[in-house]
Amino acid sequence: MHTTNAERDRIRGRDPDREGEGSPLMARSKRFHWPEIPAAYLLIAPVLILFGFAVAFPLVDTIRLSFYDIKGLGASHYVGFGNYVKLFDDSNFRQALSTTLIWTVATTALSVGIGWVLAVLCSLAPRATLVPRVMIFSAYGISEAVTGFIWLGIFRPDSGGLLNAGLTAIGLGHLSHAWLGDSSTAIAALVVAYSWAQAGLPLMLCFAATQAIPSTILEAAYIDGARGVSIMRYIVMPLSLTGVRVSIFINLLGSLRAFDTIYVMTNGGPVRSTETLGFFMYRESMTQFKLGYGAAATLVLLVAVLVVSIPAIIRRTAEVR
């Protein structure tokens, strides 16, 4: 007489139909009760309250203000979408939009590009380049205002400026220039100054990506005949693109909200040629006292940030899943 596997399991005291009931997952599900949900919300209540006061309420109030014409302490007048229509008819706002586009693309490309190249070079000798990496990354910890003052001394228009003095010392004094006083060079000078401070984070992120490359891949490439430049070009650089993508996302958002460096070095000039959306918002709200108009500009900047960040977040979430 032959018995099946299921019958033998029942004889031994095991029931396949009830096998999963004793698992830890089933035990946890049995211990879960709906009254635990209010307790969970109670635990995160301080964060929700702080978020409401610091983010949600100012955002809602800014949206409300953008529909009113408010000048200083005067009475407010409801204008609907009048502030937004006025924004796009304002030549200064359109110039700020184009400046913001140039600024974000240039600073992101320069800072991430420098950081990526330095990371690939440092990956050739990780221990020997520890001190240079720390020194470069330390610039990322300097505040934007301090960065502005440092580079303000470099780009001074007189002989006291480090750049002009250096040009004079090597016999190129005729190239001395008022770098921050000329609208054709001011934005380029700002891009260099800001990118210098922001290159440290891409360096560390891309270097971490290079160190995560399995040594077996490098060994296999070496056995197949690949050497220095080929390994860098076809293996290290492609496999470090994860760090590059994260760096682009972080630096792009940082460039969109940059303010301190621009304020210290040029104050938006000359002739508002270095005025980004963030600086335009500050000028209209805080110096011209057009609170409703500045609030509308703030929301345009918010939309720009969301357009950049949401697709990147969705893509990153999909990759994790």
QUIWO-V767732 format. One record per helix or strand of 3 or more residues. SS is the DSSP state (H for helix, E for strand). FROM is the first residue (numbers start at 1). LEN is the number of residues. If there is no record, write none. Layout:
ss:from:len
SS:FROM:LEN
SS:FROM:LEN
//
This chain:
ss:from:len
H:5:7
H:16:7
H:24:8
H:36:30
H:82:8
H:91:32
H:130:12
H:144:11
H:162:8
H:173:3
H:183:29
H:215:9
H:228:12
H:241:16
H:260:6
H:277:11
H:291:30
//
